[in-house]
Amino acid sequence: MESKNLIDIAEAFPQLVIDLKYATADNITGRPIYCDPRCLLHTDAADALEKSISIAKVAGYRLLVLDAYRPPSAQAVLWEACPDPAYVVPLSRGSNHSRGTAIDVTLIDEYGAIVDMGTGFDEMSDHSHPYHPAVAVQAQRNRLMLNAIMLGGGFTGIATEWWHFELPGAESYPLIDGVFGCYSSSQAENISV
């Protein structure tokens, strides 16, 4: 499925493990945000992801995708939950997730276990920065491995979230809207999970 230069990476890369956190209550809002749990990326980001998948395999890992394309309306819900520009991009700027050029990932080891990164996804604190001295040495090594895998594919990281990677120059891509919707805060409160 392709729409607005987006590709469904679940279809394109069946070897990926996908757990879209914003389609569940397991995120900073405590409720599902996405109405449609499709995992989409801009075709340019999908090309980089394909390289990262291959690098991860050589290193003995698989990628677990936690988020990819995010509708601007979902970005608004996240901003409402965490109005801190260090962790959530304000709507006035536009998230690179809403351009389809950013992806949130972690690693799965050869035994199928999620690799310890020292904090969980969506932990909006300085402990989630790619390097933090209080993070255990092994978790820090795991973060370095993830960073190397994603960098090798063509992504760059950001200073505040070990799980977030995006294409260089991601902000030059247009924001994409109208692909699928999201639940407003009030709608999400009525969803049983």
N, C-alpha and C positions, 0 to 999 in steps of 0.2 A: 504494500500500500504506500503510495507516495502522494503527498499533498503539500503545496506551498514549499517545495524543496525539502520536505521532511520525509524520512523513511522510517518504517517500523523496524526497529533493530531486533525485536524478538523474532520476527520473520527472517530478517537478513542474517542473523547470527544465532542460530538455535543453540549453540554451545554456551551462550551467556546464561547466567542465572539472574533473574530479575525479581526484585522485591520493591515495587514502587511505593515508597513510604507515604507519599501524599495521597495515595488511593486507599490508605488504611488509617487507623487511629494512632499508629506508632510513629508520631512526629511531634514537633513542638506545639502544634495546636491541640493535640489530643483527640483529633477527629479527622475523618477523611475529607480531603479537599477536592480531589479529581473525580468528576462524574464518569470519566472514561479512562480505564487503566491502560491505555496504549502507551508504549514506550517508544517515543519518537526522537529522532535527531536530524539535524540538517545533513544533507548528503556529504558535505565537506567534513563534518565532524564524524560521520559514520566511516568515512575513509580512514581517518586517523584512528578511530576505535578498532577497525579491522587490524591495523598494525599492532596496537596495544594488546589485543587478544592474542596475537601470535607471539609477542614478546612474553606475555604472562605464561603461556604454555611452555615456552623454552625454560622459563624460570621455575616451573613446577606449580603454577597457580592458575586459577580461573578468576575472571572478574565477576563481581556481584554488583549489578546496577541498582542504585537506590533512587535515582531521579535522573531525568533527561529533559526533554521539552516540557516547559511549564507555561500554561496560558497566563497572560497578564492578569486576568482576574484572580488566579491562584496566587500570584505574587502579591496582590493586594491583601489577601487573607493572611499570608505569611507576615507581611509588614505589620498588619494589625496585631498579630501574636508576638512579634519581636521587632519593634520599631528602632532597631539599632543598625545603622548603615555599615557597621563593621561586619555584620553577619547577613543581613537581608538588604538587598538593593532597593532603594525607594522607587516607586513607580515613575517619578519624574525622570529618572535615569534609565530605567528599563533593565531588567535582568538578562544576562546572556543566556539563561535557561529559556527565556521567552523568545530568543532568537534561534533556538535549537542548536546553539554552538557550545553549550556547557553540559557536563555530565557529572553526577555524583556516584562514586564507586568505592568499593573496598575489595579485598582479596579473599578467596577461598583456597585453602590448602589442598594438598593431594588426597587428604582423607575426607574432604567435603566439609570441613569445619571453617567457619568464618574466622579469619586471622585477627588476633588482638591488636587493636590500634591505640589502646590506652584510654580512649573515650568512645562513646557511642556516636552515631550519626545524629546530627542536629543538636549536639551539646554546644550551645552558644557560649563558650567561655574561652579564656586564653589557653586552657589545656588542650583545646582542639586546634590550635595553631600547628602548622606542620612540624615545627620544632618547639618543644617546651621542656625546660630542664627537669620538671617534676614528673614527666612521663617516663615510665620504666624503660630501661635500655632496649629490651627485646621489642616492645611496642614501637619505640622510636625507629629501630631497624626495619620493622614492618612498614612503617610510614615511608621510610627512604626507598624501600623496594617498590611500593606502590607508585611513588613519585617517579622513579626511574622507568617503570613500565609505561606510565602514561606519557612522560616526556619523550620516550623513545618512539611512541606513536605519533607525536606531533602536538600534544597538549601542553599547556602550562598550568601550574597550580596558582593558588592565591595565598595571601599571607595569614588568613584567619581560619581556614577549614582544610584539614588534611584530606578530606574526601572529594573536594571540588576541583574539577579540571575543565579547561576551556581552550578553544582554539586561540592562537595568537591573533590579535586584531579582531576579536569576537564582537566588539562594540560597533564595528563597521557594518555588520550584517543588520538588516531591518528586523524590527520586532514583528512577530507572527501572531496573529490573533484569529479567532473564528475556526480553529481546528477542532477543539472540543471545549466544553465548559467546565466550570467548577462549582462546587457548592458554596454558597455564602455562609458566613458564620452561623446565621440563624437556621439555615437549611441543615447544615452539618450537625447541629445540636440534636436534630430529630432523627438522625440515622442511627440505627442499632448496629453495633459491630460485635 
